[in-house]
Amino acid sequence: MLKLWVVFWQLDFNLMVDNVKDELQEQLKKLEKGEVVPDKVIDDLKRRKLITKEKSIWYSLKKGPEFVVKRKTLATDVTTEHLRSGDWKDLEFKDYNYGAQGQPIAKGYVQPLMEVREAIENIFIMMGFTEMPTNNFVESSFWNFDALFQPQQHPSRDSHDTFFLKAPAATSHLPEDYLEKVKQVHQFGGYGSKGYGYDWKRDEAEKNLLRTHTTAVSTRMLYKLAQEKPFAPKRYYSIDRVFRNEAVDRTHLAEFHQIEGLICDYGLTLGDLIGVLEDFFSSLGMSKLRFKPAYNPYTEPSMEIFSYHDGLKKWVEVGNSGMFRPEMLLPMGLPEGVNVIAWGLSLERPTMILYGIDNIRDLFGPKVDFNLIKSNPLCRLGI
């Protein structure tokens, strides 16, 4: 046991050295002096959190060739005073920056409704139509309903569907001879019709209202045309405001624009109407059309017009059409054999289809976003 202990003592004595070399301190001193240290050593020191890496940027500033104690303002333009005094010769002008943006130009923006309206007007003119005067928003029930062979008990003449005026509530300026003929047709029929067989009241015909359709304008124009002798075929159109007491939703408004077109000539048929409608709507870029039989008091036959809305992914009714009944035309004094084909549609719905707008309140009314108008590209119609 004693011998083994001696051996260990000698071994421990032999391990003693004269000095100790601290490599860590040497590495840190090299880094402090800015000397090159292997990347492996740097990574090891960073891992042991003995050093951190920081980035410093140093700038050296000195006076430039154009250094001045007081800043001098360069001229940007020659004024009248410079020319008068003659000091324009000594002026130093600021270099023109061709890459700078100028002030935004104040300009107007095309409202989608107005753009489509102008395009539709051009289509009508191209097809040989003449515009009808539509400056009367207030119309009498006679021209709005009675002259169109629409009975006085019709639901559309109720206050729930029509805006009636309180002042002036009625009018007495109606053509007496024509009014009497309309009364006879309503009560007893005529011109091949049995009529409605009710007691027609003048008071109802004299009531003033906000026109529910521009067909009231068409009635006036056809009556005026009937008084011109000899008869000459005509093509009329109108685009203006109409009013209906309807619940407002994404496809209906109480105030909107109606487009109306009619052709008055001898021998017109339903085939002529379909052909004109296809030409008209294809000029608008609406080639997907469908026609559905319908009922109107003043047209027979009648058709509803549908067009496919890509935004809503469904067929949307865009208008109504038909051939005016003899009970409406002959009391005016138009010659027998003269037919009238007509159609009406709102301006808003075709605009929604062409611009991909799925809510009519985003197009017309107080909720319109003007940024939409500014950023919306012009809709080019296929005319």
C-alpha positions as CSV (number, residue, x, y, z in Angstrom):
1,M,0.0,0.0,0.0
2,L,2.8,2.3,0.8
3,K,4.6,1.7,-2.4
4,L,1.6,2.5,-4.5
5,W,1.2,5.9,-2.8
6,V,4.8,6.9,-3.6
7,V,4.3,6.2,-7.3
8,F,1.3,8.5,-7.3
9,W,3.1,11.3,-5.6
10,Q,5.9,11.1,-8.1
11,L,3.4,11.2,-11.0
12,D,1.7,14.3,-9.6
13,F,5.0,16.1,-9.2
14,N,6.0,15.4,-12.7
15,L,2.8,17.1,-14.1
16,M,3.7,20.6,-12.6
17,V,4.8,23.3,-15.3
18,D,6.7,26.5,-15.1
19,N,3.8,28.8,-16.5
20,V,0.2,28.6,-17.8
21,K,-0.8,29.9,-21.3
22,D,-4.3,31.5,-21.4
23,E,-5.4,31.2,-25.0
24,L,-8.8,32.7,-24.3
25,Q,-7.3,36.0,-23.1
26,E,-5.0,36.1,-26.1
27,Q,-7.9,35.7,-28.5
28,L,-9.9,38.4,-26.8
29,K,-6.9,40.8,-26.9
30,K,-6.4,40.1,-30.6
31,L,-10.1,40.9,-31.2
32,E,-9.8,44.1,-29.2
33,K,-6.8,45.2,-31.2
34,G,-8.5,44.5,-34.5
35,E,-6.2,41.6,-35.4
36,V,-7.4,38.7,-37.6
37,V,-8.9,35.8,-35.7
38,P,-10.2,32.6,-37.3
39,D,-13.9,32.5,-37.9
40,K,-14.1,29.3,-36.0
41,V,-12.7,31.0,-32.9
42,I,-15.2,33.9,-33.3
43,D,-18.1,31.6,-33.6
44,D,-17.0,29.8,-30.4
45,L,-16.7,33.1,-28.5
46,K,-20.1,34.2,-29.7
47,R,-21.6,30.9,-28.7
48,R,-20.1,31.4,-25.2
49,K,-21.6,34.9,-25.2
50,L,-18.1,36.4,-24.5
51,I,-18.4,38.7,-27.6
52,T,-21.2,40.3,-29.6
53,K,-21.1,41.5,-33.1
54,E,-22.0,45.2,-33.8
55,K,-22.0,47.3,-37.0
56,S,-20.7,50.9,-36.9
57,I,-20.8,53.4,-39.8
58,W,-18.4,56.3,-39.8
59,Y,-18.6,59.4,-42.1
60,S,-16.0,61.9,-42.9
61,L,-17.3,65.4,-43.6
62,K,-15.5,68.3,-45.2
63,K,-16.3,71.5,-47.0
64,G,-17.3,71.1,-50.6
65,P,-16.5,73.4,-53.6
66,E,-19.8,75.2,-53.2
67,F,-19.7,75.7,-49.5
68,V,-21.2,79.0,-48.3
69,V,-21.9,80.3,-44.8
70,K,-25.3,81.7,-45.9
71,R,-27.7,79.6,-48.0
72,K,-28.5,81.2,-51.4
73,T,-32.0,80.6,-52.9
74,L,-31.9,79.7,-56.5
75,A,-34.4,81.3,-58.9
76,T,-37.1,79.1,-60.4
77,D,-38.7,81.5,-62.8
78,V,-38.1,84.9,-64.4
79,T,-40.6,87.5,-63.1
80,T,-41.6,90.8,-64.4
81,E,-39.5,92.6,-61.8
82,H,-36.4,90.7,-62.9
83,L,-37.0,91.9,-66.5
84,R,-37.6,95.5,-65.4
85,S,-34.5,95.7,-63.2
86,G,-32.3,93.7,-65.4
87,D,-30.9,91.5,-62.6
88,W,-32.1,88.4,-64.4
89,K,-28.7,88.3,-66.0
90,D,-27.0,87.6,-62.7
91,L,-29.6,85.1,-61.4
92,E,-28.7,81.5,-60.7
93,F,-31.5,79.2,-61.7
94,K,-32.5,75.9,-60.1
95,D,-31.9,72.9,-62.4
96,Y,-35.1,71.6,-63.9
97,N,-36.1,68.1,-62.6
98,Y,-37.6,66.3,-65.5
99,G,-38.4,63.3,-63.3
100,A,-40.5,65.2,-60.8
101,Q,-44.3,64.8,-60.9
102,G,-46.4,67.8,-61.4
103,Q,-49.5,68.9,-59.7
104,P,-52.5,66.5,-60.3
105,I,-54.7,67.9,-63.1
106,A,-58.2,68.8,-61.9
107,K,-60.6,66.9,-64.1
108,G,-64.0,65.4,-64.1
109,Y,-64.9,61.7,-64.2
110,V,-67.5,60.0,-66.3
111,Q,-70.3,58.5,-64.3
112,P,-71.2,55.0,-65.6
113,L,-74.8,56.0,-66.1
114,M,-73.9,59.0,-68.2
115,E,-71.5,57.0,-70.2
116,V,-74.0,54.3,-71.1
117,R,-76.7,56.9,-71.6
118,E,-74.6,58.7,-74.2
119,A,-73.8,55.4,-75.9
120,I,-77.5,54.5,-76.0
121,E,-78.4,57.8,-77.5
122,N,-75.8,57.3,-80.2
123,I,-77.3,53.9,-80.9
124,F,-80.8,55.4,-81.3
125,I,-79.5,58.2,-83.6
126,M,-77.6,55.6,-85.6
127,M,-80.8,53.7,-86.0
128,G,-82.7,56.8,-87.3
129,F,-84.6,57.7,-84.1
130,T,-85.6,61.2,-83.0
131,E,-85.6,62.2,-79.4
132,M,-88.9,63.0,-77.6
133,P,-89.2,66.0,-75.2
134,T,-89.2,64.6,-71.6
135,N,-89.2,67.8,-69.5
136,N,-92.4,67.1,-67.7
137,F,-91.7,65.0,-64.5
138,V,-95.3,65.8,-63.4
139,E,-97.9,64.2,-65.5
140,S,-101.7,63.8,-65.4
141,S,-103.2,60.4,-64.9
142,F,-104.9,60.8,-68.2
143,W,-101.7,60.7,-70.3
144,N,-99.9,58.4,-67.9
145,F,-102.7,55.8,-67.6
146,D,-106.0,56.5,-69.3
147,A,-104.7,57.2,-72.8
148,L,-102.7,54.0,-72.6
149,F,-106.0,52.0,-72.2
150,Q,-105.1,51.3,-68.6
151,P,-108.3,50.9,-66.4
152,Q,-108.8,53.3,-63.5
153,Q,-109.0,50.4,-61.1
154,H,-105.7,49.0,-62.1
155,P,-103.4,48.2,-59.1
156,S,-100.5,50.4,-60.5
157,R,-102.8,53.5,-60.0
158,D,-102.8,52.9,-56.3
159,S,-100.8,55.2,-54.0
160,H,-98.7,52.2,-52.9
161,D,-97.3,52.1,-56.4
162,T,-97.5,55.7,-57.6
163,F,-96.6,59.1,-56.2
164,F,-99.6,61.4,-56.4
165,L,-99.2,65.2,-55.9
166,K,-101.0,67.2,-53.3
167,A,-100.5,70.6,-54.9
168,P,-101.5,70.9,-57.7
169,A,-103.5,67.8,-57.2
170,A,-105.3,67.9,-60.5
171,T,-105.3,69.4,-64.0
172,S,-108.0,70.5,-66.3
173,H,-105.9,71.0,-69.5
174,L,-106.9,67.9,-71.5
175,P,-108.0,67.6,-75.1
176,E,-111.8,67.3,-74.8
177,D,-112.5,65.4,-78.1
178,Y,-109.7,62.9,-77.5
179,L,-110.7,62.5,-73.8
180,E,-114.3,61.7,-74.8
181,K,-113.1,58.9,-77.2
182,V,-110.9,57.4,-74.5
183,K,-113.8,57.5,-72.1
184,Q,-116.0,55.6,-74.6
185,V,-113.4,53.0,-75.2
186,H,-112.9,52.4,-71.5
187,Q,-116.7,52.1,-70.8
188,F,-118.2,50.6,-73.9
189,G,-115.3,49.5,-76.1
190,G,-114.9,50.1,-79.8
191,Y,-112.4,49.5,-82.6
192,G,-112.8,45.8,-82.1
193,S,-112.6,45.9,-78.3
194,K,-115.3,45.2,-75.7
195,G,-113.7,47.8,-73.3
196,Y,-113.7,47.4,-69.5
197,G,-117.4,48.1,-68.9
198,Y,-117.0,50.4,-65.8
199,D,-118.0,53.9,-65.0
200,W,-115.1,56.0,-66.1
201,K,-114.4,59.0,-63.9
202,R,-112.9,62.3,-65.2
203,D,-111.7,63.1,-61.6
204,E,-109.4,60.1,-61.7
205,A,-108.0,61.1,-65.1
206,E,-107.2,64.6,-63.9
207,K,-105.1,63.6,-60.9
208,N,-101.5,64.8,-61.1
209,L,-98.6,62.4,-60.4
210,L,-94.9,61.9,-60.8
211,R,-94.8,60.0,-64.1
212,T,-94.3,56.2,-63.6
213,H,-92.9,55.7,-67.1
214,T,-91.9,57.7,-70.1
215,T,-94.6,55.9,-72.1
216,A,-96.7,58.9,-71.1
217,V,-94.4,61.0,-73.3
218,S,-94.9,58.4,-76.1
219,T,-98.7,58.8,-75.8
220,R,-98.4,62.6,-76.2
221,M,-96.1,62.2,-79.2
222,L,-98.4,59.7,-80.9
223,Y,-101.4,61.9,-80.4
224,K,-99.5,64.8,-81.9
225,L,-98.4,62.6,-84.8
226,A,-102.0,61.5,-85.4
227,Q,-103.0,65.2,-85.9
228,E,-100.5,65.7,-88.7
229,K,-101.8,65.0,-92.2
230,P,-100.8,63.2,-94.2
231,F,-99.4,60.5,-91.9
232,A,-95.6,60.0,-92.0
233,P,-93.8,57.1,-90.3
234,K,-91.7,58.1,-87.2
235,R,-89.1,56.6,-84.9
236,Y,-88.9,58.2,-81.4
237,Y,-86.8,57.6,-78.3
238,S,-86.4,59.1,-74.9
239,I,-84.2,58.7,-71.8
240,D,-85.2,60.4,-68.6
241,R,-86.3,60.1,-65.0
242,V,-89.4,58.2,-63.8
243,F,-90.7,57.6,-60.3
244,R,-92.4,54.6,-58.6
245,N,-93.3,53.9,-55.0
246,E,-91.3,50.7,-54.7
247,A,-89.3,49.2,-51.9
248,V,-85.6,49.8,-52.4
249,D,-83.4,46.8,-52.7
250,R,-80.3,45.8,-54.7
251,T,-82.1,45.8,-58.0
252,H,-84.9,48.4,-57.4
253,L,-85.1,52.1,-56.7
254,A,-88.0,54.5,-56.2
255,E,-86.4,56.9,-58.7
256,F,-84.6,55.7,-61.8
257,H,-84.1,56.3,-65.5
258,Q,-86.2,54.7,-68.3
259,I,-85.2,54.2,-71.9
260,E,-88.1,54.2,-74.4
261,G,-88.1,53.5,-78.1
262,L,-91.0,53.2,-80.5
263,I,-91.5,52.8,-84.2
264,C,-94.8,53.9,-85.9
265,D,-95.4,52.6,-89.4
266,Y,-97.7,50.5,-91.6
267,G,-97.6,46.7,-91.4
268,L,-95.3,46.3,-88.4
269,T,-95.3,42.8,-86.7
270,L,-93.9,41.1,-83.7
271,G,-91.1,39.8,-85.8
272,D,-90.1,43.4,-86.5
273,L,-90.0,44.1,-82.8
274,I,-87.8,41.1,-82.0
275,G,-85.4,42.0,-84.8
276,V,-85.1,45.6,-83.6
277,L,-84.6,44.6,-80.0
278,E,-81.8,42.2,-81.0
279,D,-80.1,44.9,-83.0
280,F,-80.5,47.4,-80.2
281,F,-79.2,45.2,-77.4
282,S,-76.4,43.7,-79.4
283,S,-75.2,47.3,-80.0
284,L,-75.0,47.6,-76.2
285,G,-72.9,44.5,-76.0
286,M,-75.8,42.4,-74.5
287,S,-76.1,39.5,-76.9
288,K,-77.6,37.0,-74.4
289,L,-81.3,37.8,-74.7
290,R,-84.5,35.9,-73.9
291,F,-88.1,36.9,-74.5
292,K,-91.0,35.9,-72.3
293,P,-94.7,36.5,-73.0
294,A,-96.2,39.1,-70.7
295,Y,-99.3,41.2,-70.1
296,N,-99.6,44.9,-70.5
297,P,-102.9,46.9,-70.7
298,Y,-101.7,48.9,-73.7
299,T,-99.7,46.3,-75.7
300,E,-100.8,43.0,-77.3
301,P,-98.8,40.9,-77.8
302,S,-96.3,41.8,-75.0
303,M,-92.9,40.5,-74.1
304,E,-90.5,40.8,-71.2
305,I,-86.8,41.1,-72.1
306,F,-84.2,39.2,-70.1
307,S,-80.4,39.5,-70.3
308,Y,-77.8,37.3,-68.6
309,H,-75.9,39.1,-65.8
310,D,-72.4,37.6,-65.4
311,G,-71.9,39.2,-62.0
312,L,-75.2,37.9,-60.5
313,K,-74.9,34.6,-62.5
314,K,-78.5,34.7,-63.5
315,W,-81.0,36.1,-66.1
316,V,-82.1,39.6,-65.2
317,E,-85.2,41.4,-66.6
318,V,-83.9,44.5,-68.4
319,G,-87.1,45.7,-70.2
320,N,-90.6,45.3,-71.5
321,S,-91.9,45.5,-75.0
322,G,-94.9,44.9,-77.2
323,M,-97.2,46.3,-79.9
324,F,-99.6,49.1,-78.9
325,R,-103.3,48.0,-79.0
326,P,-105.7,49.4,-81.5
327,E,-107.9,50.6,-78.6
328,M,-105.0,53.0,-77.8
329,L,-104.0,54.1,-81.3
330,L,-107.2,54.5,-83.2
331,P,-108.9,57.0,-80.8
332,M,-105.9,59.2,-81.4
333,G,-106.7,59.4,-85.0
334,L,-103.9,57.3,-86.5
335,P,-104.9,55.6,-89.8
336,E,-106.0,52.0,-89.7
337,G,-103.1,49.6,-90.6
338,V,-100.6,51.7,-88.7
339,N,-98.9,49.7,-86.0
340,V,-96.6,50.8,-83.2
341,I,-93.8,48.6,-81.8
342,A,-92.3,49.9,-78.6
343,W,-90.0,48.8,-75.8
344,G,-88.8,50.3,-72.5
345,L,-86.0,49.5,-70.1
346,S,-84.2,51.1,-67.2
347,L,-80.9,52.7,-67.7
348,E,-79.5,51.3,-64.5
349,R,-79.8,47.6,-65.1
350,P,-78.0,47.5,-68.5
351,T,-75.3,49.7,-66.8
352,M,-75.0,47.2,-64.0
353,I,-74.6,44.4,-66.4
354,L,-72.0,46.2,-68.5
355,Y,-70.0,47.4,-65.5
356,G,-70.4,44.2,-63.4
357,I,-72.2,46.1,-60.6
358,D,-74.5,43.9,-58.5
359,N,-76.1,46.6,-56.3
360,I,-78.0,49.4,-57.9
361,R,-77.4,51.6,-54.9
362,D,-73.7,51.6,-55.7
363,L,-74.6,53.1,-59.1
364,F,-77.2,55.7,-58.4
365,G,-78.3,57.5,-55.2
366,P,-76.7,58.9,-52.0
367,K,-74.6,55.8,-51.3
368,V,-72.5,56.0,-54.5
369,D,-68.7,55.7,-53.8
370,F,-67.0,58.4,-55.9
371,N,-63.7,56.5,-55.7
372,L,-65.4,53.8,-57.7
373,I,-66.3,56.3,-60.4
374,K,-62.7,57.6,-60.4
375,S,-61.1,54.2,-60.7
376,N,-63.6,52.5,-62.9
377,P,-62.5,52.1,-66.5
378,L,-64.7,53.4,-69.3
379,C,-67.0,50.8,-70.6
380,R,-66.6,50.4,-74.4
381,L,-69.8,49.4,-76.0
382,G,-69.8,47.3,-79.2
383,I,-71.2,49.9,-81.5
